[in-house]
């Protein structure tokens, strides 16, 4: 009975020592100015807080989100291939991809994909 308690105490001590060693090894030893700042995305926190936001960056981010969601809508089309015939599958997939291409052409035509204005 005492040996089991002693064995548990030794295992607990070894685990505690290993945790303390791993914590001290993984601790950051230097503080970088960029890492210490509240913003890590390229904004200078020491400058004015109300700088105008880049409209091109916003448009590219919105376009990325739209196409990201549309790609998740393409995944069920793969599963639908098993339960539908080939002609229906091709019509639905072609229609969906045509809508995506028309949207991309519209964004390109409006100049949302151009970085330089």
Secondary structure, 3 states (H helix, E strand, C coil): CHHHHHHHHHHHHHHHHHHHHHHHHHCCCCCCHHHHCCCCCCCCCCCCCCCCCCHHHHHHHHHHHHHHHHHHHHHHHHHHHHHCCHHHHHHHHHHHHHHHHHHHHHHHHHCCCCCCC
